[in-house]
Amino acid sequence: MSRNPDKSGTGKAATSKTGQSIEAALEKALDPLATALKRATTRPAPAVATPPAAPGKPGLAVSPLAVPFPVIPPIAGVEMATARAGFYKHERDDLVVFRFARGTTCAGVFTRHKVGSAPVDWCRRHLDAEDGGKDVRALVVNAGCANAFTGKPGADAARRTASEVAKRFGCRQRDVMLASTGVIGVLLDDRKIATRLGDIEARLDADVHPTEQWAAAGRGIMTTDTFPKGAYAEAEIEGYKVRIAGIAKGSGMIAPDMATMLAFIVTDAAIAPPVLRALLGLHVRTTFNSVTVDGDTSTNDTCLLFATGASGAPRIGRVGDRRLKSFSAALDKVMLDLAHQLVRDGEGATKFVKVTVDGAASPASARKLAKSIADSPLVKTAIAGQDANWGRIVMAVGKTDEPVDRDHLAIRFGPHQAAIDGAVSPTYDEAKMTAYMKQSEIDITVDVGAGRASATVWTCDLTKGYIEINGDYRS
């Protein structure tokens, strides 16, 4: 994660016209599936307890909404290891390296922040190049320094990092992806990474259980996160089982689109880069683009999807291939799981909040209305105070200039009707509403009476903890 002006994480997906057409073709082919996925709202129960994890920042209490880290079996074609490079003063791993099998494909979506970071520039340039993403061999991630707003020296540091890793792994510089998170405006000292690559190589070959490898990587990329975030799912392609696993980081400066985060997802399926790009573009809309903590977008937002091709399943090279149905559903599951965990670890969060807008004039209008509610400090502080102040929701809806029928506006908190037909519900029960607002998970549903479109955004409450964490972020 990264915070503006102090941090970095993940933002809006940059999509070319070609990518848009590919994405549209895939969405059409998977339309019934996509429609069902957009209605998905629950996270599957994790399988095991969270491995012991040092906090990203000393003194932070683990979020009360934290979830356990899942069991992740081996993903053929990828190894990972962590080390302490020293970007933080306190004792913790802050360097993560993934090594991929030859022929691994890759696609990514990145921030649209006007002050993009050096690693974002590096990845975007090489993935957008002709034949980009066809043979990616490594990913290097550091926490504690965003290497953003650092000019040419920052770009040179990124290039040197890729060069050092390429020499050790026997590949080209362009085959090494980079990501950073931490304080903005601080130049990356790439020597700290170079001096630990020997240790990293030894650990890549060590006999460590895959779950612990993934959990260690999840801890290694944390900043103000309070727990490592992981997800896993399985799919089938022509009778072959394929696996998908991912980690993410981020707890503040989280906002659509893409949220403020780093996310890295790996599958052992064999999928061409254009198809990976289309899948990311399809599913990012209702996952990473549908969560918000504080409405801020960062400089370093990155989501990378890697396909090692080591499962033995047939290669998928065409967008719209019907064999992608199971895989697409599993990928959405992993991405939505990680997106929800970002909200659950929102800085100072005590409530996990689902905001659904129905009856909107268009999907874009529904999304804008839902985001207005989810981003409103007044709505979020009322939730923190366990107050079902539906008047603040009316405010957040009305300020958007989106089509709204005031006399048909309806608001529910969970199963309890607060307002209907533009007025207080005749069945409103303050005692029942107060009891509901004490829960740790809150559903808010608003029907604006202007059409048939809907959208869902996930957010958290806004507490004093958010101010305390951000008031001393650099200390």
Backbone hydrogen bonds, N-H to C=O, Kabsch-Sander energy under -0.5 kcal/mol:
donor,donor_aa,acceptor,acceptor_aa,energy
2,S,7,K,-0.5
3,R,182,G,-0.5
7,K,3,R,-9.9
8,S,1,M,-1.1
8,S,2,S,-0.7
9,G,1,M,-0.5
10,T,301,D,-0.6
15,T,13,A,-0.7
20,Q,16,S,-2.2
21,S,17,K,-2.0
22,I,18,T,-2.3
23,E,19,G,-2.6
24,A,20,Q,-2.3
25,A,21,S,-2.1
26,L,22,I,-2.3
27,E,23,E,-2.6
28,K,24,A,-2.3
29,A,25,A,-2.1
30,L,26,L,-2.1
31,D,28,K,-1.2
34,A,30,L,-3.3
35,T,31,D,-2.6
36,A,32,P,-1.8
37,L,33,L,-2.6
38,K,34,A,-2.0
39,R,35,T,-0.6
39,R,36,A,-1.0
40,A,37,L,-1.5
56,G,225,D,-1.4
60,L,57,K,-1.6
66,A,63,S,-1.8
76,A,74,P,-0.6
78,V,75,I,-1.3
79,E,99,R,-2.1
81,A,97,V,-2.0
83,A,95,L,-1.9
85,A,83,A,-0.8
92,R,90,H,-0.6
94,D,83,A,-1.6
95,L,83,A,-1.6
96,V,141,V,-2.9
97,V,81,A,-2.6
98,F,139,L,-2.6
99,R,79,E,-3.1
100,F,137,R,-2.8
101,A,77,G,-2.2
104,T,101,A,-1.6
105,T,307,A,-2.5
106,C,133,G,-2.0
107,A,305,L,-1.8
109,V,303,C,-2.1
111,T,301,D,-1.8
117,S,299,T,-1.7
118,A,147,N,-2.1
121,D,117,S,-2.3
122,W,118,A,-2.3
123,C,119,P,-2.5
124,R,120,V,-2.6
125,R,121,D,-2.2
126,H,122,W,-1.9
127,L,123,C,-2.6
128,D,124,R,-2.0
129,A,125,R,-0.6
132,G,129,A,-2.6
134,K,131,D,-1.3
136,V,104,T,-3.0
137,R,175,D,-2.3
138,A,175,D,-1.6
139,L,98,F,-1.8
140,V,177,M,-2.4
141,V,96,V,-2.9
142,N,179,A,-1.8
143,A,94,D,-2.3
144,G,181,T,-1.6
145,C,181,T,-1.3
146,A,183,V,-1.8
147,N,183,V,-0.5
147,N,186,V,-0.8
154,G,150,T,-1.3
155,A,151,G,-1.7
156,D,152,K,-2.8
157,A,153,P,-2.0
158,A,154,G,-2.0
159,R,155,A,-2.3
160,R,156,D,-2.6
161,T,157,A,-1.9
162,A,158,A,-2.3
163,S,159,R,-2.4
164,E,160,R,-2.4
165,V,161,T,-2.1
166,A,162,A,-2.5
167,K,163,S,-2.1
168,R,164,E,-1.4
169,F,165,V,-2.2
170,G,166,A,-1.1
171,C,166,A,-2.0
175,D,172,R,-1.3
176,V,173,Q,-1.9
177,M,138,A,-2.9
177,M,175,D,-0.5
179,A,140,V,-1.9
181,T,142,N,-1.4
181,T,145,C,-0.5
183,V,144,G,-0.6
185,G,148,A,-2.5
186,V,183,V,-0.7
187,L,185,G,-0.5
190,D,188,L,-1.3
192,K,189,D,-1.6
193,I,189,D,-0.5
194,A,190,D,-2.4
195,T,191,R,-2.3
196,R,193,I,-1.3
197,L,193,I,-0.5
197,L,194,A,-1.0
200,I,196,R,-2.3
201,E,197,L,-2.6
202,A,198,G,-1.9
203,R,199,D,-2.2
204,L,200,I,-2.2
205,D,201,E,-1.1
206,A,203,R,-1.0
208,V,206,A,-1.3
212,E,209,H,-0.5
213,Q,209,H,-2.1
214,W,210,P,-2.7
215,A,211,T,-2.6
216,A,212,E,-2.8
217,A,213,Q,-2.2
218,G,214,W,-2.5
219,R,215,A,-2.2
220,G,216,A,-2.3
221,I,217,A,-1.1
222,M,219,R,-1.3
229,K,248,A,-0.8
230,G,228,P,-0.5
231,A,246,G,-1.9
233,A,244,I,-2.3
235,A,242,V,-2.5
237,I,240,Y,-2.5
240,Y,237,I,-1.9
242,V,235,A,-2.6
244,I,233,A,-2.5
245,A,266,V,-2.6
246,G,231,A,-2.1
247,I,264,F,-2.1
248,A,229,K,-1.5
249,K,262,L,-2.2
255,A,253,M,-0.6
259,A,255,A,-1.3
261,M,259,A,-0.9
262,L,249,K,-1.5
263,A,302,T,-2.0
264,F,247,I,-2.5
265,I,304,L,-2.6
266,V,245,A,-3.2
267,T,306,F,-2.3
268,D,243,R,-1.4
271,I,269,A,-0.7
272,A,316,I,-2.6
275,V,272,A,-0.7
276,L,272,A,-2.1
277,R,273,P,-2.6
278,A,274,P,-1.9
279,L,275,V,-2.5
280,L,276,L,-2.5
281,G,277,R,-2.5
282,L,278,A,-2.1
283,H,279,L,-2.5
284,V,280,L,-2.4
285,R,281,G,-0.5
287,T,284,V,-0.7
289,N,284,V,-2.7
290,S,287,T,-1.8
291,V,288,F,-0.7
292,T,458,W,-2.1
293,V,254,I,-3.6
294,D,254,I,-1.6
295,G,254,I,-1.3
299,T,7,K,-0.6
302,T,261,M,-1.8
303,C,109,V,-2.3
304,L,263,A,-2.4
305,L,107,A,-2.9
306,F,265,I,-2.9
307,A,105,T,-2.4
308,T,267,T,-2.8
309,G,269,A,-1.8
311,S,268,D,-2.4
312,G,309,G,-0.6
316,I,270,A,-2.8
317,G,315,R,-0.6
321,D,318,R,-1.6
324,L,321,D,-2.0
325,K,322,R,-1.6
328,S,324,L,-3.5
329,A,325,K,-1.9
330,A,326,S,-2.1
331,L,327,F,-2.7
332,D,328,S,-2.2
333,K,329,A,-1.9
334,V,330,A,-2.1
335,M,331,L,-2.6
336,L,332,D,-2.8
337,D,333,K,-2.2
338,L,334,V,-2.3
339,A,335,M,-2.4
340,H,336,L,-2.5
341,Q,337,D,-1.8
342,L,338,L,-1.6
343,V,339,A,-1.3
344,R,340,H,-2.3
345,D,341,Q,-1.4
346,G,343,V,-2.1
347,E,251,S,-2.6
349,A,346,G,-3.0
352,F,440,S,-2.9
353,V,351,K,-0.6
353,V,459,T,-3.1
354,K,442,I,-2.8
355,V,353,V,-0.5
355,V,457,V,-3.1
356,T,354,K,-0.5
356,T,444,I,-2.9
357,V,455,A,-2.6
358,D,356,T,-0.5
358,D,446,V,-3.1
360,A,453,A,-2.6
366,A,362,S,-2.6
367,R,363,P,-2.4
368,K,364,A,-2.2
369,L,365,S,-2.4
370,A,366,A,-2.5
371,K,367,R,-2.5
372,S,368,K,-2.0
373,I,369,L,-1.8
374,A,370,A,-2.6
375,D,371,K,-2.3
376,S,372,S,-0.8
376,S,373,I,-0.7
380,K,376,S,-2.6
381,T,377,P,-2.4
382,A,378,L,-1.7
383,I,379,V,-2.0
384,A,380,K,-1.9
385,G,381,T,-1.8
386,Q,383,I,-1.7
387,D,382,A,-2.9
388,A,386,Q,-0.5
389,N,387,D,-2.2
390,W,388,A,-1.8
392,R,389,N,-1.3
393,I,389,N,-0.7
394,V,390,W,-2.1
395,M,391,G,-1.9
396,A,392,R,-2.2
397,V,393,I,-2.3
398,G,394,V,-2.6
399,K,395,M,-1.6
400,T,397,V,-1.2
401,D,398,G,-0.8
405,D,448,V,-2.9
406,R,404,V,-0.9
408,H,405,D,-1.9
409,L,405,D,-0.5
409,L,406,R,-1.0
410,A,447,D,-2.2
411,I,419,A,-2.1
412,R,445,T,-2.8
413,F,416,H,-2.6
414,G,412,R,-0.6
414,G,443,D,-2.8
416,H,413,F,-2.1
417,Q,415,P,-0.5
418,A,411,I,-2.7
418,A,416,H,-0.5
419,A,411,I,-1.8
420,I,423,A,-2.8
422,G,409,L,-2.6
423,A,420,I,-1.0
425,S,418,A,-2.1
428,Y,425,S,-1.7
433,M,429,D,-2.4
434,T,430,E,-2.7
435,A,431,A,-2.1
436,Y,432,K,-2.1
437,M,433,M,-2.1
438,K,434,T,-0.6
438,K,435,A,-0.9
439,Q,436,Y,-1.8
442,I,352,F,-2.4
444,I,354,K,-3.2
445,T,412,R,-2.5
446,V,356,T,-2.7
447,D,410,A,-2.5
448,V,358,D,-2.2
448,V,446,V,-0.6
450,A,359,G,-3.2
451,G,359,G,-1.1
452,R,360,A,-0.6
453,A,360,A,-2.4
455,A,357,V,-1.7
457,V,355,V,-2.6
458,W,290,S,-2.7
459,T,353,V,-3.0
461,D,351,K,-0.9
462,L,380,K,-1.2
463,T,461,D,-0.5
466,Y,463,T,-1.0
467,I,463,T,-0.8
468,E,464,K,-2.3
469,I,465,G,-2.6
470,N,466,Y,-2.0
471,G,467,I,-2.1
472,D,468,E,-0.8
473,Y,470,N,-0.9
475,S,472,D,-1.0
